[in-house]
């Protein structure tokens, strides 16, 4: 995953972005800091499905829970 600064994100950075995605409203300034590619991936993730996001230091498993939030494992 490439961040807004053009550099690869680490798994911890992706986890922080997912926490922001879960916690803030779409119009918030913090939400705007999340890379658009990650938002697209998370928006299109169906309930109960899992995908992998590649970071600079490896890949991160991401899934959507039944309550609609995103879990990063």
Secondary structure, 3 states (H helix, E strand, C coil): CECCCCCECCHHHHHHHHHHHHHCCCCCHHHHCCCHHHHHHHHCCCECCEEEEEECCEEEEEEECCCCCEEEC
